[in-house]
Amino acid sequence: MAVSNGACSEGLILSFGEMLIDFVPTVSGVSLAEAPGFLKAPGGAPANVAIAVSRLGGKAAFVGKLGDDEFGHMLAGILKENGVRGDGILFDQGARTALAFVTLRADGEREFMFYRNPSADMLLTPDELNLELIRSAKVFHYGSISLIVEPCRSAHLKAMEVAKDAGALLSYDPNLRLPLWPSAEEAREQIMSIWDKAEVIKVSDVELEFLTGSDKIDDAAALSLWHPGLKLLLVTLGENGCRYYTKHFHGAVDAFHVKTVDTTGAGDSFIGALLCKIVDDQSVLEDESRLREVLKFANACGAITTTKKGAIPALPTEPEVLRLIKGE
């Protein structure tokens, strides 16, 4: 199968974790307190990845819990509209859908304020998992926010184990959100507690610094996170593209330069594109020239996602990506 053209994939890519509503200020470059108003934008990294896959023509499903409220049903509707299977979604009558207020300050840093005490996604229990759906996945993708509290943590660990036993490729994007953790130490410890289970791991440059405790973003820092079961480690570097590491080779792929409006969801778009391209043929991970082609495609997806506000509205389709790659 040629990597860069044709339909995306046949195998099911299942995302596990949170879906929430981001409230984004109507004006950019202000703090949350200064924002005159907010627009609601559906988000949550695992859900973004599921929609990214589906937009590119792949088969996607989402497993998680939403509040049995207006926002929860709205989010489930958005997944459905985007072709993501929803038979792993549950609704909790006692807890609300999670909300996050997110702003990009004038200094370019993102500021988060979360409303989850507890939110529905945190209350998913192991007994509520759709095991049949999980067993049918070729790729099982997850983050670390679902590790923060019980019972969701146990549900996450069980889902991961069931997927692995059924032969799925495990894909991990820690997606560090420090304000949600009791402490930085706890965040590092829990993120690393499931590190050696994953076969594909994507970290951002900021996450690499956080997890290694080093301020250097180089090969030595990245390789300090290597474990023997890993097939691919990716470090995303924003406008500087990405670095990749496998058992036999490593290198870098340049980014595409676009007019950036909002970086939200760029990493989710990147990982969704990668998973889409390897789900039916993991031999790509052992062939450097093919892997570079896939990462070029993934970088293009990430770049396009930064050209519009909000994650989900900005996730590209395959023709849009191919146009950017061809320089049209």
One Martini backbone bead per residue (centre of mass of N, CA, C, O) as a GRO file, in nm:
protein
  328
    1MET     BB    1   0.093   0.038   0.025
    2ALA     BB    2   0.067   0.353  -0.022
    3VAL     BB    3   0.113   0.616   0.186
    4SER     BB    4   0.028   0.909   0.028
    5ASN     BB    5  -0.227   0.747  -0.080
    6GLY     BB    6  -0.537   0.710  -0.047
    7ALA     BB    7  -0.676   0.555   0.177
    8CYS     BB    8  -0.609   0.516   0.498
    9SER     BB    9  -0.795   0.285   0.670
   10GLU     BB   10  -0.920  -0.021   0.829
   11GLY     BB   11  -0.830  -0.008   1.100
   12LEU     BB   12  -0.890   0.036   1.436
   13ILE     BB   13  -0.893   0.347   1.618
   14LEU     BB   14  -0.858   0.385   1.968
   15SER     BB   15  -0.978   0.622   2.200
   16PHE     BB   16  -0.881   0.714   2.536
   17GLY     BB   17  -1.086   0.933   2.756
   18GLU     BB   18  -1.120   1.271   2.710
   19MET     BB   19  -1.402   1.501   2.689
   20LEU     BB   20  -1.444   1.854   2.620
   21ILE     BB   21  -1.477   2.204   2.702
   22ASP     BB   22  -1.355   2.479   2.548
   23PHE     BB   23  -1.287   2.810   2.658
   24VAL     BB   24  -1.248   3.081   2.434
   25PRO     BB   25  -1.150   3.373   2.372
   26THR     BB   26  -1.256   3.638   2.163
   27VAL     BB   27  -0.969   3.731   2.239
   28SER     BB   28  -0.638   3.773   2.194
   29GLY     BB   29  -0.382   3.807   2.436
   30VAL     BB   30  -0.529   3.719   2.708
   31SER     BB   31  -0.640   3.675   2.998
   32LEU     BB   32  -0.894   3.530   3.157
   33ALA     BB   33  -0.977   3.788   3.320
   34GLU     BB   34  -0.980   3.982   3.050
   35ALA     BB   35  -1.195   3.840   2.911
   36PRO     BB   36  -1.503   3.929   2.761
   37GLY     BB   37  -1.525   3.633   2.624
   38PHE     BB   38  -1.663   3.305   2.514
   39LEU     BB   39  -1.592   3.013   2.328
   40LYS     BB   40  -1.702   2.705   2.231
   41ALA     BB   41  -1.479   2.410   2.231
   42PRO     BB   42  -1.414   2.115   2.135
   43GLY     BB   43  -1.228   1.859   2.331
   44GLY     BB   44  -0.971   1.654   2.385
   45ALA     BB   45  -0.725   1.464   2.284
   46PRO     BB   46  -0.854   1.181   2.216
   47ALA     BB   47  -1.086   1.305   2.046
   48ASN     BB   48  -0.913   1.450   1.840
   49VAL     BB   49  -0.779   1.197   1.727
   50ALA     BB   50  -1.034   1.057   1.625
   51ILE     BB   51  -1.111   1.287   1.425
   52ALA     BB   52  -0.852   1.293   1.265
   53VAL     BB   53  -0.880   1.009   1.151
   54SER     BB   54  -1.159   1.040   1.016
   55ARG     BB   55  -1.089   1.280   0.823
   56LEU     BB   56  -0.862   1.081   0.679
   57GLY     BB   57  -1.034   0.791   0.651
   58GLY     BB   58  -1.054   0.653   0.912
   59LYS     BB   59  -1.098   0.434   1.187
   60ALA     BB   60  -1.301   0.542   1.469
   61ALA     BB   61  -1.288   0.547   1.834
   62PHE     BB   62  -1.457   0.619   2.154
   63VAL     BB   63  -1.357   0.611   2.506
   64GLY     BB   64  -1.596   0.740   2.746
   65LYS     BB   65  -1.713   1.005   2.972
   66LEU     BB   66  -2.016   1.183   3.010
   67GLY     BB   67  -2.240   1.402   3.067
   68ASP     BB   68  -2.596   1.420   3.131
   69ASP     BB   69  -2.582   1.677   2.921
   70GLU     BB   70  -2.570   1.911   2.690
   71PHE     BB   71  -2.263   1.884   2.641
   72GLY     BB   72  -2.240   1.577   2.618
   73HIS     BB   73  -2.437   1.548   2.372
   74MET     BB   74  -2.279   1.733   2.188
   75LEU     BB   75  -2.015   1.567   2.179
   76ALA     BB   76  -2.136   1.306   2.072
   77GLY     BB   77  -2.238   1.444   1.810
   78ILE     BB   78  -1.958   1.523   1.699
   79LEU     BB   79  -1.849   1.242   1.665
   80LYS     BB   80  -2.068   1.140   1.473
   81GLU     BB   81  -2.038   1.358   1.248
   82ASN     BB   82  -1.718   1.249   1.225
   83GLY     BB   83  -1.729   0.919   1.226
   84VAL     BB   84  -1.732   0.827   1.526
   85ARG     BB   85  -1.747   0.581   1.733
   86GLY     BB   86  -2.000   0.552   2.023
   87ASP     BB   87  -1.998   0.255   2.183
   88GLY     BB   88  -1.794   0.386   2.429
   89ILE     BB   89  -2.013   0.575   2.542
   90LEU     BB   90  -2.090   0.749   2.843
   91PHE     BB   91  -2.335   0.850   3.094
   92ASP     BB   92  -2.352   1.079   3.368
   93GLN     BB   93  -2.589   1.182   3.613
   94GLY     BB   94  -2.384   1.306   3.854
   95ALA     BB   95  -2.200   1.446   3.626
   96ARG     BB   96  -2.015   1.661   3.455
   97THR     BB   97  -1.886   1.803   3.202
   98ALA     BB   98  -1.594   1.906   3.113
   99LEU     BB   99  -1.408   2.213   3.174
  100ALA     BB  100  -1.215   2.466   2.985
  101PHE     BB  101  -1.000   2.738   3.022
  102VAL     BB  102  -0.843   2.898   2.736
  103THR     BB  103  -0.532   3.081   2.684
  104LEU     BB  104  -0.347   3.313   2.483
  105ARG     BB  105  -0.109   3.492   2.560
  106ALA     BB  106   0.103   3.744   2.470
  107ASP     BB  107   0.356   3.535   2.530
  108GLY     BB  108   0.225   3.244   2.411
  109GLU     BB  109   0.102   3.126   2.655
  110ARG     BB  110  -0.081   2.885   2.812
  111GLU     BB  111  -0.395   2.901   2.990
  112PHE     BB  112  -0.547   2.712   3.258
  113MET     BB  113  -0.895   2.620   3.353
  114PHE     BB  114  -1.056   2.380   3.556
  115TYR     BB  115  -1.374   2.179   3.554
  116ARG     BB  116  -1.323   1.901   3.797
  117ASN     BB  117  -1.547   1.803   4.076
  118PRO     BB  118  -1.623   1.580   3.934
  119SER     BB  119  -1.602   1.454   3.626
  120ALA     BB  120  -1.721   1.214   3.425
  121ASP     BB  121  -1.445   1.097   3.315
  122MET     BB  122  -1.346   1.014   3.619
  123LEU     BB  123  -1.601   0.779   3.650
  124LEU     BB  124  -1.487   0.554   3.505
  125THR     BB  125  -1.529   0.208   3.498
  126PRO     BB  126  -1.428  -0.108   3.434
  127ASP     BB  127  -1.730  -0.226   3.403
  128GLU     BB  128  -1.806  -0.009   3.156
  129LEU     BB  129  -1.654  -0.141   2.944
  130ASN     BB  130  -1.611  -0.203   2.594
  131LEU     BB  131  -1.451  -0.489   2.520
  132GLU     BB  132  -1.523  -0.553   2.230
  133LEU     BB  133  -1.419  -0.290   2.110
  134ILE     BB  134  -1.127  -0.303   2.219
  135ARG     BB  135  -1.058  -0.583   2.075
  136SER     BB  136  -1.099  -0.448   1.773
  137ALA     BB  137  -0.836  -0.300   1.795
  138LYS     BB  138  -0.526  -0.200   1.644
  139VAL     BB  139  -0.537   0.076   1.806
  140PHE     BB  140  -0.428   0.218   2.127
  141HIS     BB  141  -0.514   0.541   2.252
  142TYR     BB  142  -0.345   0.764   2.498
  143GLY     BB  143  -0.309   0.927   2.802
  144SER     BB  144  -0.283   1.085   3.145
  145ILE     BB  145  -0.550   1.203   3.266
  146SER     BB  146  -0.675   0.907   3.333
  147LEU     BB  147  -0.456   0.876   3.593
  148ILE     BB  148  -0.528   1.071   3.833
  149VAL     BB  149  -0.804   0.909   3.902
  150GLU     BB  150  -1.040   0.750   4.064
  151PRO     BB  151  -1.165   0.502   3.848
  152CYS     BB  152  -1.019   0.570   3.574
  153ARG     BB  153  -0.746   0.435   3.608
  154SER     BB  154  -0.849   0.140   3.609
  155ALA     BB  155  -0.983   0.157   3.334
  156HIS     BB  156  -0.728   0.218   3.176
  157LEU     BB  157  -0.563  -0.036   3.254
  158LYS     BB  158  -0.766  -0.238   3.146
  159ALA     BB  159  -0.790  -0.145   2.853
  160MET     BB  160  -0.490  -0.181   2.786
  161GLU     BB  161  -0.475  -0.487   2.844
  162VAL     BB  162  -0.697  -0.580   2.647
  163ALA     BB  163  -0.568  -0.465   2.392
  164LYS     BB  164  -0.297  -0.612   2.410
  165ASP     BB  165  -0.412  -0.906   2.419
  166ALA     BB  166  -0.550  -0.844   2.120
  167GLY     BB  167  -0.298  -0.688   1.952
  168ALA     BB  168  -0.250  -0.400   2.004
  169LEU     BB  169  -0.130  -0.092   1.951
  170LEU     BB  170   0.046   0.123   2.170
  171SER     BB  171  -0.051   0.470   2.222
  172TYR     BB  172   0.136   0.763   2.359
  173ASP     BB  173   0.015   1.082   2.497
  174PRO     BB  174   0.052   1.252   2.776
  175ASN     BB  175  -0.054   1.538   2.791
  176LEU     BB  176   0.040   1.776   2.974
  177ARG     BB  177  -0.150   1.897   3.280
  178LEU     BB  178  -0.057   2.032   3.563
  179PRO     BB  179  -0.324   2.155   3.701
  180LEU     BB  180  -0.449   1.851   3.746
  181TRP     BB  181  -0.228   1.796   3.943
  182PRO     BB  182  -0.113   1.781   4.261
  183SER     BB  183   0.182   1.736   4.126
  184ALA     BB  184   0.472   1.706   3.953
  185GLU     BB  185   0.561   1.435   4.072
  186GLU     BB  186   0.300   1.282   4.017
  187ALA     BB  187   0.298   1.319   3.717
  188ARG     BB  188   0.565   1.178   3.652
  189GLU     BB  189   0.505   0.906   3.788
  190GLN     BB  190   0.241   0.832   3.627
  191ILE     BB  191   0.344   0.859   3.341
  192MET     BB  192   0.577   0.638   3.396
  193SER     BB  193   0.403   0.384   3.492
  194ILE     BB  194   0.326   0.326   3.157
  195TRP     BB  195   0.570   0.352   2.959
  196ASP     BB  196   0.658   0.032   2.902
  197LYS     BB  197   0.387  -0.035   2.724
  198ALA     BB  198   0.455   0.135   2.492
  199GLU     BB  199   0.522   0.160   2.125
  200VAL     BB  200   0.409   0.457   2.099
  201ILE     BB  201   0.565   0.784   2.143
  202LYS     BB  202   0.454   1.121   2.223
  203VAL     BB  203   0.644   1.423   2.257
  204SER     BB  204   0.714   1.720   2.362
  205ASP     BB  205   0.954   1.939   2.440
  206VAL     BB  206   0.830   2.004   2.721
  207GLU     BB  207   0.794   1.707   2.813
  208LEU     BB  208   1.087   1.626   2.793
  209GLU     BB  209   1.189   1.818   3.012
  210PHE     BB  210   1.004   1.715   3.239
  211LEU     BB  211   1.085   1.401   3.235
  212THR     BB  212   1.414   1.451   3.250
  213GLY     BB  213   1.515   1.735   3.382
  214SER     BB  214   1.606   1.871   3.116
  215ASP     BB  215   1.711   2.152   2.900
  216LYS     BB  216   1.761   1.942   2.680
  217ILE     BB  217   1.696   1.897   2.317
  218ASP     BB  218   1.809   1.581   2.258
  219ASP     BB  219   1.908   1.266   2.198
  220ALA     BB  220   1.983   1.195   2.489
  221ALA     BB  221   1.715   1.273   2.618
  222ALA     BB  222   1.533   1.093   2.449
  223LEU     BB  223   1.691   0.816   2.503
  224SER     BB  224   1.624   0.813   2.815
  225LEU     BB  225   1.312   0.712   2.726
  226TRP     BB  226   1.387   0.447   2.643
  227HIS     BB  227   1.247   0.122   2.558
  228PRO     BB  228   1.243  -0.209   2.451
  229GLY     BB  229   0.923  -0.196   2.345
  230LEU     BB  230   0.990   0.021   2.150
  231LYS     BB  231   0.929   0.155   1.812
  232LEU     BB  232   0.840   0.474   1.868
  233LEU     BB  233   0.989   0.799   1.905
  234LEU     BB  234   0.847   1.126   1.957
  235VAL     BB  235   0.946   1.472   1.888
  236THR     BB  236   0.792   1.771   1.916
  237LEU     BB  237   0.886   2.119   1.767
  238GLY     BB  238   0.687   2.257   1.608
  239GLU     BB  239   0.837   2.469   1.383
  240ASN     BB  240   1.076   2.221   1.388
  241GLY     BB  241   0.910   1.969   1.396
  242CYS     BB  242   1.065   1.639   1.412
  243ARG     BB  243   1.160   1.354   1.602
  244TYR     BB  244   1.307   1.024   1.551
  245TYR     BB  245   1.289   0.687   1.712
  246THR     BB  246   1.451   0.377   1.680
  247LYS     BB  247   1.630   0.092   1.694
  248HIS     BB  248   1.794   0.174   1.396
  249PHE     BB  249   1.691   0.485   1.384
  250HIS     BB  250   1.741   0.848   1.329
  251GLY     BB  251   1.568   1.181   1.312
  252ALA     BB  252   1.448   1.454   1.097
  253VAL     BB  253   1.152   1.665   1.037
  254ASP     BB  254   1.024   1.913   0.882
  255ALA     BB  255   0.833   2.178   0.871
  256PHE     BB  256   0.556   2.370   0.797
  257HIS     BB  257   0.494   2.695   0.678
  258VAL     BB  258   0.258   2.892   0.855
  259LYS     BB  259  -0.020   3.069   0.964
  260THR     BB  260  -0.050   3.112   1.295
  261VAL     BB  261  -0.329   3.103   1.537
  262ASP     BB  262  -0.359   2.794   1.670
  263THR     BB  263  -0.216   2.511   1.846
  264THR     BB  264  -0.457   2.356   1.897
  265GLY     BB  265  -0.426   2.008   1.808
  266ALA     BB  266  -0.158   1.949   1.653
  267GLY     BB  267  -0.065   1.686   1.799
  268ASP     BB  268  -0.325   1.525   1.736
  269SER     BB  269  -0.303   1.539   1.431
  270PHE     BB  270  -0.028   1.404   1.408
  271ILE     BB  271  -0.098   1.128   1.546
  272GLY     BB  272  -0.341   1.055   1.372
  273ALA     BB  273  -0.183   1.037   1.106
  274LEU     BB  274   0.016   0.823   1.183
  275LEU     BB  275  -0.185   0.596   1.264
  276CYS     BB  276  -0.331   0.584   0.992
  277LYS     BB  277  -0.054   0.491   0.833
  278ILE     BB  278   0.006   0.217   1.036
  279VAL     BB  279  -0.235   0.024   1.106
  280ASP     BB  280  -0.191  -0.176   0.838
  281ASP     BB  281   0.148  -0.103   0.849
  282GLN     BB  282   0.416  -0.150   1.064
  283SER     BB  283   0.671  -0.158   0.871
  284VAL     BB  284   0.721   0.148   0.860
  285LEU     BB  285   0.893   0.148   1.136
  286GLU     BB  286   1.146  -0.006   0.955
  287ASP     BB  287   1.127   0.233   0.727
  288GLU     BB  288   1.266   0.528   0.685
  289SER     BB  289   1.145   0.647   0.421
  290ARG     BB  290   0.848   0.592   0.495
  291LEU     BB  291   0.842   0.736   0.767
  292ARG     BB  292   0.911   1.018   0.658
  293GLU     BB  293   0.656   1.046   0.488
  294VAL     BB  294   0.457   1.025   0.725
  295LEU     BB  295   0.578   1.269   0.889
  296LYS     BB  296   0.521   1.477   0.674
  297PHE     BB  297   0.217   1.440   0.685
  298ALA     BB  298   0.187   1.499   0.990
  299ASN     BB  299   0.307   1.786   0.980
  300ALA     BB  300   0.090   1.898   0.791
  301CYS     BB  301  -0.146   1.853   0.982
  302GLY     BB  302  -0.041   2.029   1.213
  303ALA     BB  303  -0.020   2.293   1.053
  304ILE     BB  304  -0.316   2.328   0.966
  305THR     BB  305  -0.432   2.334   1.263
  306THR     BB  306  -0.295   2.632   1.317
  307THR     BB  307  -0.490   2.813   1.106
  308LYS     BB  308  -0.711   2.765   1.330
  309LYS     BB  309  -0.953   2.775   1.552
  310GLY     BB  310  -0.932   2.524   1.719
  311ALA     BB  311  -0.926   2.188   1.674
  312ILE     BB  312  -1.162   2.046   1.515
  313PRO     BB  313  -1.210   2.257   1.280
  314ALA     BB  314  -0.886   2.216   1.186
  315LEU     BB  315  -0.901   1.938   1.089
  316PRO     BB  316  -0.788   1.759   0.826
  317THR     BB  317  -0.785   1.653   0.504
  318GLU     BB  318  -0.621   1.489   0.268
  319PRO     BB  319  -0.630   1.703   0.034
  320GLU     BB  320  -0.512   1.936   0.208
  321VAL     BB  321  -0.240   1.799   0.266
  322LEU     BB  322  -0.146   1.751  -0.027
  323ARG     BB  323  -0.141   2.050  -0.103
  324LEU     BB  324   0.080   2.136   0.096
  325ILE     BB  325   0.301   1.939  -0.002
  326LYS     BB  326   0.285   2.058  -0.307
  327GLY     BB  327   0.249   2.382  -0.275
  328GLU     BB  328  -0.058   2.513  -0.330
   0.00000   0.00000   0.00000
